[in-house]
């Protein structure tokens, strides 16, 4: 895997899956410095973290209370940035709507690490569904960290 300067997680609203993935990845140790951020595909105005996502993060010892959603911008799509989406439909949308998007630098998180299922959107679900989303993200991100750390020297 090529070395990226920044990893940007993207979900629909930027208030649950992507910021949870950002928070989880920041908990791991990387062999080289990499910026870690999150964005949304549809952010009309900045919003705080989803309350259930925040509660799950807090219960796992992670505080992201200052986090606000942020719209994915054309300038986020640089060759030195890896954009990781939660669903194949989000990847298609980015490749169609952003002229700077390169297929090699926009990946479905689970596909990249060799998992078959996408990260399901817990939106509107129970606190338990957000907890399950966190657990799935954590396992997937452990694989991502391994890929990054074993990547190009």
C-alpha positions in Angstrom: 0.0 0.0 0.0 1.4 3.4 -0.9 2.1 5.9 1.9 -0.5 8.6 2.3 -0.1 11.9 4.2 -3.8 12.0 5.2 -6.6 9.5 5.6 -10.1 10.9 5.3 -13.1 8.8 6.3 -16.3 9.6 4.6 -19.9 8.7 5.4 -23.3 10.2 4.4 -23.8 13.0 7.0 -20.3 13.0 8.7 -21.9 12.6 12.1 -21.5 8.9 12.9 -19.5 6.3 11.0 -16.8 8.5 9.6 -16.0 10.4 12.8 -16.2 7.1 14.8 -13.6 5.6 12.3 -11.5 8.8 12.7 -11.6 8.5 16.5 -10.8 4.8 16.4 -7.8 5.2 14.0 -6.4 8.0 16.2 -6.2 5.5 19.1 -3.7 3.3 17.2 0.0 3.7 16.7 1.2 4.3 13.1 4.8 3.8 12.0 4.8 7.2 10.3 2.8 10.3 10.8 -0.5 10.5 9.0 -3.3 13.1 9.3 -6.7 11.5 10.2 -9.9 13.4 9.4 -13.6 12.7 8.6 -16.1 14.2 6.2 -19.7 13.9 5.1 -21.1 13.7 1.6 -24.2 15.7 2.5 -23.4 18.4 5.1 -25.6 21.4 4.7 -24.3 23.0 7.9 -21.8 21.7 10.6 -23.5 19.4 13.1 -22.1 17.8 16.2 -21.6 14.1 16.5 -24.7 11.9 16.6 -25.5 11.5 20.3 -25.5 7.7 20.2 -22.2 7.6 18.3 -20.7 10.0 20.9 -22.1 7.8 23.7 -20.5 4.7 22.2 -17.1 6.5 21.8 -17.2 7.8 25.4 -18.0 4.3 26.7 -14.9 3.1 24.9 -12.8 5.9 26.4 -12.7 8.2 23.4 -13.8 11.9 23.7 -14.8 13.7 20.4 -17.3 16.2 21.9 -15.9 19.1 19.9 -16.2 17.3 16.6 -18.4 18.9 14.0 -19.4 17.4 10.6 -17.6 18.9 7.6 -18.5 18.6 3.9 -16.1 16.7 1.6 -14.4 19.3 -0.6 -12.6 19.0 -3.9 -9.3 20.0 -2.2 -9.7 16.9 0.1 -9.1 14.7 -3.0 -5.3 14.9 -3.4 -3.0 12.1 -4.6 -1.4 12.0 -1.2 -4.8 11.6 0.6 -6.6 8.3 1.0 -10.4 8.7 1.1 -12.1 5.7 2.8 -15.9 5.4 2.4 -18.3 3.1 4.2 -20.3 1.9 1.1 -19.6 1.3 -2.6 -22.4 3.7 -3.5 -20.5 6.5 -1.7 -17.3 5.7 -3.7 -19.3 5.9 -7.0 -20.8 9.2 -5.9 -17.4 10.7 -5.1 -15.9 9.5 -8.4 -18.9 10.9 -10.3 -19.2 14.3 -8.5 -15.6 15.3 -7.8 -13.3 15.9 -10.7 -10.2 15.4 -8.6 -11.2 12.0 -7.4 -8.9 9.2 -8.5 -10.2 5.6 -8.3 -6.9 4.5 -6.7 -7.2 7.0 -3.8 -10.9 6.4 -3.0 -11.6 3.0 -1.4 -14.4 1.3 0.4 -12.9 0.7 3.8 -14.0 -2.9 4.2 -12.9 -3.8 0.6 -9.5 -2.3 1.2 -8.8 -4.6 4.2 -10.4 -7.7 2.5 -13.7 -7.8 4.4 -16.9 -8.7 2.4 -19.6 -6.6 4.1 -19.8 -2.8 4.2 -20.0 -0.8 7.4 -23.8 -0.6 8.0 -25.3 2.8 8.8 -26.7 2.7 12.4 -28.7 6.0 11.8 -32.1 5.8 13.4 -31.2 2.6 15.2 -30.7 1.8 18.9 -27.7 2.5 21.0 -26.8 -1.2 20.6 -26.7 -0.8 16.8 -24.2 2.1 17.2 -22.2 -0.1 19.5 -22.2 -2.9 16.9 -21.1 -0.4 14.3 -18.2 0.7 16.6 -17.1 -2.9 17.1 -17.2 -3.6 13.4 -15.2 -0.4 12.6 -12.7 -1.2 15.3 -12.0 -4.7 13.9 -11.8 -3.3 10.3 -9.5 -0.4 11.4 -7.2 -2.9 13.2 -6.7 -4.5 9.7 -6.2 -1.1 8.2 -3.5 -0.2 10.7 -1.7 -3.5 9.9 -1.9 -2.7 6.1 -0.6 0.9 6.7 2.2 -0.2 9.0 3.3 -3.0 6.7 3.1 -0.7 3.7 5.8 0.9 1.7 9.0 1.6 3.6 
